[in-house]
Amino acid sequence: MRQAQETNSEAAACPECGVQTSPVQLVTWGHCRACRTADSRATRPLRW
């Protein structure tokens, strides 16, 4: 985690979709925010 925080200004590729994202997001979530949102919507759809 510390190494990801130190290199946070550098972009890294998301393993799911290939979009450039920060290393901290990859360490924390395992993929970019868009993939995380899509995954959470698949498992817990919004109830309107």
Order of alpha helices (4+ residues) and beta strands (2+ residues): alpha-beta-beta-alpha-alpha
